[in-house]
Amino acid sequence: MTTLTHRTGRAARQGLIALALSAFALPAGTLPAIAQDAAIYSGMDLFHPVWAKNGLVSAQERVAAEIGRDIMAQGGNAVDAGVAVAFALAVTLPRAGNLGGGGFMLVHDAETGETHAIDYREMAPRGASRDMFLDAQGEADSDRSRYTGAASGVPGTVAGMKLVLDSYGSMDWADVIAPAIRLAEQGITVTPDLADSLAGLRDRLTRYPSAAAIFYKPDGSLYAPGDTLVQADLARTLKKIADEGPAGFYTGEVAQAIASSVQAAGGQITVEDMAAYRAVEREPVRGSYRGHEVVSMPPPSSGGVHLVQMLNVLEAYPIGALGQNSSETIHLMAETMKRAYADRSEFLGDPDFVDVPLDALMSKAYAADIRDAISASFATPSEQIRPADLAAYESDQTTHFSIIDKAGNAVSNTYTINFSYGSGLVADGTGVLMNNEMDDFSAKPGVPNAYGLIGGEANAVEPGKRPLSSMTPTIVLKDGKPVLVTGSPGGSRIITTVLQVVMNMIDHGMNVAEASSAPRVHHQWQPDELRTEEGINLDTIRALRAKGHAVTVEEAMGSTQSVMMDPESGFLLGASDPRRPDAATVGF
């Protein structure tokens, strides 16, 4: 890990600037002043981390990040701040922050040195069945699994936040929800990013009158930047949750409204399903990489398993000497990614329903077998790669936040309602946008979901089951201290995004801001395509194509929010990804 003063070379810096410009859709000939403007607009410097002494929050939306900072300034710890941020994002970032979805949280306890994994992923209702998303011809019906009431699993966010606060927080439940209530009641200022997303998703959000009434003006016109958006129904729901705890959400009038609205839209959630929901604590997955301990989320997340698997493979190569985003490094990463995603399609699912061969997938011996199959000179066609013989799309609009306090307690949280604004359905009278996470199940094993990910029998729909996820909240430790707390949205690209942030810092000596900004690549086995961002050298792309890779240059990937404790100075450092305009890292 590097210190605050580290710099990349000139070529790497130019690549980062090019990526920043592409992420903000700015014209190519506007260096360097506009690059600096973009960095300021995103709430960070592209090359310098934000630093603090007492607490640091990195989130995809500034107002919510500031709430987390203020909670720590009042004496709360990182967990108190995390719960406050999660509720605030339900107001300020409605396309991803939520009460009607779910996710995963890692908590590192500095006093005990233990890291805990909280699973509050959505669950399929009891009326769900294996073939519920197949049409009369036996084909997957994507509209039903994405835009109707049937798309929604039972939400987990409220239960998850209560579990983590009771277990590891220090403040009262009502106190950490109070800032979100205030924002919903008094209104938030519509940012250009929020205005753009509401305009772009108008067809989805006006499909249901309950959503249209909240996110558009009474005459149907759009909110403009600078307008005030009040969410009165959501404020009332948040008050009930603050006063009654999770019972105010999972029972009574809110639960009834959710069940009734979902059923009216063709879904199956009942009040009994709501009352039966439970968040659970699981054992994190753990790996090692060049003297660091990597701790991440276990199934039903596939992220942690395959992050460790890929790092195991890449550890034996001289990645630092080969160079950051050189053709040799990208080739080895792509070949490793293909094989991990092939295994994902076969073995990963809810561990309460299927046996996931974690030890085998994450073993150093299996990593050596994978390396034996990788050629340094030629890409292996995906059609020749199959899941191993082992024993027993979250969307871009997922959101992540990372928090660290002065004691070294840390939170890494990724949660979502899947697509931007979920299914578009708001439960009448609650202000709660419902998820469309049921699309993350394998509607028909072997058929890709919305993000091109192929699933198997392990991820088939079953009542009470949690759908497979790519969310990868991660904490990297050195000598027991959190030297990187990170995660990202990005659907199928989440795992590879986190992989590259870890490698950028450990292998390539980048500081946390540089590691967050550097151009990214992604391969997920199927389709057989190596996706790159703008900023990868054209000669590198030519060299990759000469090795047999089908390279495509596409839009920006991910939105990492990262914090750390610098092992040399003891300062807290962090950075928000410049790919999202409202993201911010704030501290005190």
C-alpha positions in Angstrom: 0.0 0.0 0.0 1.2 3.5 -0.7 1.0 6.7 1.2 -0.8 9.9 0.6 2.0 11.4 -1.6 2.3 8.6 -4.2 1.9 9.5 -7.9 1.5 7.6 -11.1 3.7 8.2 -14.1 2.7 10.7 -16.8 1.2 8.0 -19.2 -0.9 6.6 -16.4 -2.1 10.0 -15.4 -3.1 10.8 -19.0 -5.0 7.6 -19.1 -6.9 8.5 -15.9 -7.8 11.9 -17.3 -9.0 10.4 -20.6 -11.2 8.0 -18.6 -12.6 10.9 -16.4 -13.5 12.8 -19.6 -15.2 9.8 -21.1 -17.2 9.2 -17.9 -18.5 12.7 -17.9 -19.1 12.7 -21.7 -16.8 15.6 -22.2 -15.1 16.5 -25.6 -11.7 14.9 -26.1 -9.7 18.1 -26.6 -10.4 19.8 -23.3 -7.4 18.9 -21.2 -6.5 19.6 -18.5 -8.8 22.3 -17.1 -12.0 20.3 -17.6 -10.4 17.2 -16.1 -9.9 19.2 -12.9 -13.5 20.5 -13.1 -14.7 16.9 -13.4 -12.7 16.0 -10.3 -14.1 18.8 -8.3 -17.7 18.0 -9.5 -17.3 14.4 -8.3 -16.2 15.6 -4.9 -12.7 14.4 -5.1 -9.3 14.9 -6.7 -8.5 12.2 -9.3 -5.0 11.6 -8.0 -5.2 12.6 -4.3 -7.2 10.8 -1.6 -9.4 12.7 0.8 -7.9 12.3 4.3 -9.2 12.7 7.8 -8.3 11.8 11.4 -11.5 10.8 13.1 -13.9 9.3 10.5 -14.4 9.0 6.8 -17.4 8.1 4.6 -17.3 7.3 0.9 -20.7 7.1 -0.8 -22.3 7.6 -4.1 -24.3 10.6 -2.9 -22.9 13.5 -1.0 -25.8 14.4 1.3 -26.0 10.8 2.6 -22.2 10.7 3.0 -22.3 13.9 5.1 -25.0 12.4 7.3 -22.7 9.5 8.1 -19.8 11.8 8.9 -22.0 13.8 11.2 -23.2 10.7 13.0 -19.5 9.9 13.8 -18.8 13.5 14.8 -21.6 13.1 17.4 -19.8 10.1 18.9 -21.2 7.2 16.8 -19.0 4.5 15.4 -18.7 3.3 11.8 -21.7 1.0 12.1 -24.0 3.8 13.5 -22.9 5.9 10.5 -23.5 3.0 8.1 -27.1 2.5 9.2 -27.7 6.3 8.9 -26.2 6.4 5.4 -28.3 3.4 4.3 -31.6 5.0 5.4 -30.5 8.4 4.0 -29.7 6.9 0.6 -33.3 5.6 0.4 -34.3 9.3 0.2 -31.4 10.9 -1.7 -30.6 8.1 -4.2 -34.0 6.5 -4.9 -32.8 4.6 -7.9 -30.5 2.4 -5.7 -30.7 3.4 -2.1 -33.7 1.6 -0.6 -36.1 0.2 1.9 -37.6 -2.1 -0.7 -34.5 -4.1 -1.6 -31.6 -5.8 0.2 -27.9 -6.4 0.2 -24.8 -7.3 2.1 -22.6 -5.6 4.8 -19.2 -6.4 6.1 -18.3 -5.1 9.6 -14.7 -5.0 10.9 -14.6 -4.8 14.7 -11.2 -3.1 15.6 -11.4 -4.2 19.2 -11.8 -7.9 18.6 -10.1 -8.0 15.2 -13.1 -9.9 13.8 -14.9 -9.2 10.6 -18.6 -10.1 10.3 -20.8 -10.6 7.2 -24.5 -9.6 7.4 -26.8 -11.1 4.7 -30.0 -9.1 4.2 -30.6 -10.2 0.6 -34.2 -10.4 -0.5 -36.0 -13.8 -0.3 -38.4 -15.4 -2.7 -42.0 -15.4 -1.4 -43.5 -18.7 -0.4 -45.7 -18.8 -3.5 -42.7 -18.7 -5.8 -42.0 -21.7 -8.0 -39.2 -22.9 -10.3 -41.0 -22.1 -13.6 -42.8 -19.0 -12.6 -41.0 -16.9 -15.2 -41.5 -19.2 -18.1 -44.1 -18.4 -20.8 -46.5 -20.9 -22.5 -43.7 -22.0 -24.8 -41.3 -22.7 -21.9 -39.1 -19.7 -22.6 -38.0 -17.1 -20.0 -40.4 -14.1 -19.8 -38.1 -11.2 -19.0 -40.9 -8.7 -18.7 -42.6 -10.6 -15.9 -39.3 -11.1 -14.0 -38.3 -7.5 -14.3 -41.3 -5.1 -14.4 -44.3 -6.7 -12.6 -45.1 -7.5 -9.0 -43.7 -11.0 -9.5 -40.3 -9.4 -9.9 -40.1 -8.5 -6.2 -38.6 -10.6 -3.5 -39.3 -9.9 0.2 -37.2 -6.8 1.1 -34.3 -7.2 3.6 -32.8 -3.7 4.1 -34.8 -2.7 7.3 -34.1 -6.1 9.0 -30.5 -6.0 8.0 -29.9 -2.5 9.4 -31.5 -3.5 12.7 -29.4 -6.6 13.0 -26.1 -4.8 12.4 -27.0 -1.9 14.7 -28.0 -4.1 17.6 -24.9 -6.3 17.2 -22.2 -3.8 16.5 -23.6 -0.2 16.8 -23.6 2.1 19.7 -26.5 4.6 19.0 -30.3 4.4 19.3 -32.3 3.1 16.3 -34.5 6.2 16.1 -31.5 8.5 16.3 -29.7 7.1 13.2 -33.0 7.1 11.2 -33.9 10.7 12.1 -31.8 12.4 9.4 -33.5 10.4 6.7 -36.9 11.3 8.1 -35.9 15.0 8.0 -34.8 14.7 4.3 -37.9 13.0 3.2 -40.2 15.4 5.0 -38.4 18.7 4.1 -37.4 17.5 0.7 -34.1 17.1 -1.1 -32.6 19.4 -3.7 -32.8 17.7 -7.1 -29.4 17.3 -8.6 -28.6 17.2 -12.3 -27.9 13.5 -12.0 -31.2 12.8 -10.3 -33.1 14.9 -12.8 -31.5 13.0 -15.7 -32.3 9.6 -14.2 -35.9 10.5 -13.6 -36.2 11.8 -17.2 -34.5 8.7 -18.6 -36.6 6.3 -16.6 -40.0 8.1 -17.1 -41.6 5.2 -19.0 -40.8 2.7 -16.2 -41.8 5.1 -13.4 -45.1 6.2 -14.9 -46.2 2.6 -15.5 -47.5 2.7 -11.9 -49.4 5.8 -10.7 -48.0 5.4 -7.2 -44.5 6.0 -8.5 -45.5 8.7 -11.0 -47.2 10.7 -8.2 -43.9 10.9 -6.2 -41.2 11.3 -8.9 -43.0 13.7 -11.3 -44.9 17.0 -10.7 -48.7 17.0 -10.4 -49.0 18.1 -14.0 -46.7 15.2 -15.1 -43.8 17.5 -15.8 -40.2 16.7 -14.8 -38.3 17.9 -11.8 -35.5 20.2 -12.8 -32.1 20.6 -11.1 -32.6 22.8 -8.1 -36.2 21.8 -7.5 -37.2 20.3 -4.2 -38.5 16.7 -4.1 -40.6 15.9 -1.0 -41.3 12.2 -0.2 -44.1 12.5 2.4 -45.2 8.9 2.2 -41.7 7.7 2.7 -41.2 10.0 5.7 -44.3 8.4 7.3 -42.9 4.9 6.7 -39.5 5.9 8.1 -41.2 7.3 11.2 -43.1 4.0 11.8 -39.8 2.1 11.4 -38.1 4.5 13.9 -40.9 4.2 16.4 -41.7 0.5 16.1 -38.5 -1.1 14.8 -38.6 -3.6 12.0 -42.2 -4.5 13.0 -43.2 -1.1 11.7 -42.2 -2.3 8.2 -42.7 -6.1 8.3 -46.1 -6.1 10.0 -49.1 -3.8 10.2 -50.2 -1.3 7.6 -46.9 -1.0 5.8 -46.6 -4.7 5.3 -50.2 -4.9 4.2 -49.7 -2.1 1.7 -46.6 -3.8 0.2 -48.3 -7.2 -0.1 -51.5 -5.6 -1.6 -49.6 -3.5 -4.1 -47.3 -6.4 -5.2 -50.2 -8.8 -5.6 -52.2 -6.2 -7.6 -49.2 -6.0 -10.0 -49.1 -9.7 -10.4 -46.8 -10.7 -7.6 -47.0 -13.1 -4.7 -45.7 -11.4 -1.6 -48.0 -11.8 1.4 -48.2 -10.3 4.8 -47.0 -13.7 6.1 -43.9 -13.5 3.8 -43.2 -10.0 5.2 -43.4 -11.1 8.8 -41.3 -14.2 8.2 -38.3 -12.3 6.7 -35.0 -12.6 8.6 -31.5 -11.2 8.0 -28.7 -13.5 9.0 -25.0 -13.3 9.9 -22.7 -15.5 7.9 -19.0 -16.4 8.1 -17.1 -14.2 5.6 -14.9 -15.8 2.9 -11.2 -15.2 3.4 -8.2 -15.4 1.2 -4.6 -14.1 1.1 -2.8 -12.0 -1.6 0.8 -11.0 -1.4 0.8 -10.8 2.4 -2.6 -9.2 2.8 -5.8 -10.9 4.1 -8.8 -10.4 1.8 -12.2 -10.7 3.5 -15.4 -10.6 1.5 -19.0 -11.7 1.3 -19.9 -15.4 1.1 -22.8 -16.9 -0.8 -25.5 -16.0 -1.8 -23.0 -13.5 -3.0 -20.7 -14.9 -5.7 -18.5 -11.9 -5.3 -16.2 -12.9 -2.4 -15.7 -16.5 -3.6 -14.6 -15.5 -7.1 -12.6 -12.5 -5.9 -10.5 -14.8 -3.8 -10.4 -17.4 -6.6 -9.1 -14.9 -9.1 -6.5 -13.4 -6.7 -5.2 -16.9 -6.0 -4.6 -17.5 -9.7 -3.0 -14.1 -10.4 -0.8 -14.2 -7.3 1.7 -16.5 -9.0 2.3 -14.1 -11.9 4.7 -11.0 -11.6 1.8 -8.6 -12.1 3.6 -5.6 -10.8 6.6 -6.1 -13.2 4.3 -6.7 -16.1 2.7 -3.3 -15.6 -0.7 -1.9 -14.9 -3.1 -2.4 -17.8 -0.3 -3.8 -20.0 -1.4 -6.3 -22.6 0.3 -9.1 -20.6 -1.5 -8.1 -17.4 -4.9 -7.7 -19.0 -4.5 -11.0 -20.9 -3.8 -12.9 -17.7 -6.7 -11.1 -15.9 -9.2 -11.9 -18.7 -8.2 -15.5 -18.9 -8.6 -15.8 -15.1 -12.0 -13.9 -15.2 -13.4 -16.3 -17.8 -12.8 -19.4 -15.7 -14.2 -17.8 -12.5 -17.4 -16.8 -14.3 -17.7 -20.2 -15.8 -17.6 -21.7 -12.3 -20.1 -19.1 -11.1 -22.6 -20.4 -13.6 -22.5 -23.9 -12.2 -21.8 -23.8 -8.5 -23.1 -20.6 -6.9 -26.4 -20.2 -5.1 -28.1 -19.7 -1.7 -26.1 -21.9 0.7 -29.2 -22.6 2.7 -30.5 -24.5 -0.3 -27.4 -25.8 -2.2 -23.9 -27.1 -1.3 -21.4 -24.5 -2.6 -17.9 -26.0 -2.9 -16.2 -23.0 -1.3 -13.1 -24.7 -0.1 -12.5 -26.2 -3.6 -13.2 -23.0 -5.5 -10.9 -20.9 -3.2 -8.0 -23.4 -2.8 -4.5 -22.5 -4.0 -4.3 -26.0 -5.6 -7.3 -25.3 -7.8 -5.8 -21.9 -8.7 -2.6 -23.8 -9.9 -4.8 -26.0 -12.1 -6.4 -22.9 -13.6 -3.0 -21.4 -14.3 -1.9 -24.6 -16.0 -4.7 -24.1 -18.5 -3.8 -20.5 -19.3 -1.6 -19.7 -22.3 0.6 -16.6 -22.0 0.3 -16.1 -25.7 -3.2 -16.9 -26.8 -6.8 -16.4 -25.5 -8.8 -19.5 -24.8 -12.2 -19.3 -26.6 -15.0 -19.3 -24.1 -16.7 -22.2 -25.8 -13.7 -24.3 -24.8 -14.0 -23.4 -21.1 -16.4 -25.3 -18.9 -17.1 -25.2 -15.1 -14.6 -27.3 -13.2 -15.4 -30.8 -11.9 -15.6 -29.9 -8.2 -17.2 -31.7 -5.3 -19.7 -30.3 -3.2 -27.1 -8.6 -12.7 -27.4 -6.6 -10.0 -27.6 -3.6 -12.1 -25.4 -0.6 -12.6 -27.8 1.1 -10.2 -26.7 -0.9 -7.1 -24.9 1.4 -4.7 -22.0 1.0 -2.3 -20.6 2.9 0.6 -17.5 2.4 2.8 -16.9 3.9 6.2 -14.0 3.8 8.7 -13.8 5.5 12.1 -10.8 6.6 14.2 -10.7 3.3 16.1 -10.4 1.3 12.8 -13.9 0.0 12.8 -15.0 -0.4 9.2 -18.2 -0.9 7.2 -18.4 -2.1 3.6 -22.0 -2.2 2.4 -23.5 -2.9 -1.0 -27.2 -2.9 -1.5 -29.7 -2.6 -4.3 -33.2 -2.8 -5.8 -31.6 -4.3 -8.9 -32.6 -2.2 -11.9 -32.6 1.6 -11.6 -35.7 2.3 -9.5 -36.3 -1.5 -9.3 -39.4 -2.7 -11.0 -40.8 0.9 -10.9 -43.5 -0.1 -8.5 -44.1 1.9 -5.4 -46.2 0.3 -2.7 -49.3 2.5 -2.3 -49.0 5.0 0.5 -45.6 3.9 1.7 -43.1 5.7 -0.7 -41.2 2.3 -0.9 -39.9 1.4 -4.3 -40.0 -2.3 -4.8 -37.0 -4.4 -6.0 -37.0 -6.6 -9.1 -34.4 -9.0 -7.6 -36.3 -12.1 -8.7 -34.7 -11.6 -12.1 -31.4 -12.6 -10.4 -32.6 -16.2 -10.1 -32.1 -18.5 -13.1 -35.5 -18.2 -14.8 -34.4 -21.1 -17.0 -31.0 -22.6 -16.3 -28.5 -21.9 -19.0 -30.3 -18.8 -20.2 -28.6 -15.4 -19.5 -30.2 -12.9 -17.2 -30.5 -9.1 -17.9 -26.7 -8.7 -17.5 -25.7 -11.7 -19.6 -24.9 -13.9 -16.6 -25.7 -17.6 -17.0 -27.0 -19.5 -14.0 -27.6 -23.1 -13.3 -29.8 -25.3 -11.1 -28.1 -24.0 -8.0 -29.7 -20.6 -8.6 -33.2 -21.9 -9.7 -36.2 -20.2 -8.1 -37.4 -21.8 -4.8 -39.7 -20.4 -2.0 -37.7 -18.7 0.7 -34.5 -18.8 -1.3 -32.2 -15.8 -1.8 -31.1 -15.1 -5.4 -27.5 -15.2 -6.3 -25.7 -11.8 -6.4 -22.4 -10.3 -7.7 -22.2 -7.7 -4.9 -18.7 -7.8 -3.4 -18.3 -5.7 -0.3 -14.6 -6.3 0.6 -12.1 -5.4 3.4 -8.4 -6.0 2.9 -6.3 -6.2 6.1 -2.6 -5.9 6.7 -1.4 -6.8 10.2 -5.0 -6.8 11.3 -5.8 -3.2 10.2 -8.1 -2.3 7.3 -5.9 -1.0 4.5 -8.7 -1.1 2.0 -12.5 -1.0 2.5 -14.2 -1.1 -0.9 -17.0 -2.2 -3.2 -19.0 -1.1 -6.2 -22.2 -1.3 -8.2 -22.1 -2.6 -11.7 -24.0 -5.9 -12.1 -21.8 -8.6 -13.4 -18.9 -6.3 -13.5 -18.8 -5.7 -9.7 -16.5 -8.6 -9.0 -13.9 -7.6 -11.6 -14.1 -3.9 -10.6 -13.2 -4.8 -7.0 -10.5 -7.1 -8.2 -8.8 -4.3 -10.1 -8.9 -1.8 -7.2 -7.2 -4.4 -5.0 -4.6 -5.2 -7.6 -4.0 -1.5 -8.4 -3.1 -0.8 -4.8 -1.1 -4.0 -4.0 0.5 -4.8 -7.3 0.9 -1.4 -8.9 1.5 0.9 -5.9 -1.4 3.3 -6.5 -2.9 5.3 -3.8 -6.7 4.8 -3.2 -7.7 7.7 -5.5 -5.6 6.5 -8.4 -6.7 2.9 -7.9 -10.3 4.1 -8.1 -9.9 6.1 -11.2 -7.7 3.8 -13.4 -9.4 2.4 -16.6 -11.0 -1.0 -16.1 -11.5 -4.2 -18.1 -14.0 -7.0 -17.8 -14.6 -10.5 -19.1 -17.4 -12.8 -17.8 -16.9 -15.9 -19.9 -20.2 -15.5 -21.8 -20.4 -13.6 -24.1 -16.8 -14.2 -25.2 -15.9 -10.5 -25.1 -13.2 -8.5 -23.4 -14.7 -5.2 -22.4 -12.5 -2.2 -21.8 -13.1 1.4 -20.8 -11.7 4.4 -22.6 -8.1 5.1 -21.5 -6.6 1.7 -22.4 -3.7 2.3 -24.8 -4.6 1.6 -28.5 -1.4 -0.4 -28.9 -2.4 -2.5 -25.9 -5.8 -3.2 -27.5 -4.1 -4.2 -30.7 -1.8 -6.6 -28.8 -4.8 -8.1 -27.0 -6.6 -8.7 -30.3 -3.5 -10.3 -31.7 -3.7 -12.8 -28.8 -7.3 -13.6 -29.9 -9.4 -11.5 -27.6 -12.5 -9.9 -28.9 -12.0 -6.4 -27.4 -14.8 -3.9 -27.2 -14.5 -0.3 -25.8 -17.6 0.7 -24.0 -18.9 3.0 -21.3 -17.5 3.4 -17.8 -17.7 0.4 -15.4 -18.5 0.6 -11.7 -18.5 3.3 -9.0 -16.2 2.3 -6.2 -16.3 4.0 -2.9 -13.2 3.2 -0.9 -11.6 4.1 2.5 -8.6 2.9 4.4 -6.3 3.4 7.3 -2.8 4.3 6.2 -0.4 1.9 7.9 2.4 4.4 8.1 0.7 7.7 9.2 -2.4 6.3 10.8 -4.5 8.8 8.8 -7.8 7.7 7.3 -7.7 8.0 3.5 -10.5 7.6 0.9 -11.8 8.3 -2.6 -15.0 8.3 -4.5 -15.0 7.0 -8.1 -15.1 9.9 -10.6 -17.4 7.8 -12.8 -20.5 9.0 -10.9 -21.0 12.8 -10.6 -22.7 13.1 -7.1 -20.3 10.7 -5.3 -18.3 12.1 -2.4 -15.8 11.1 0.3 -16.1 13.3 3.4 -14.5 13.1 6.8 -13.5 15.1 9.9 
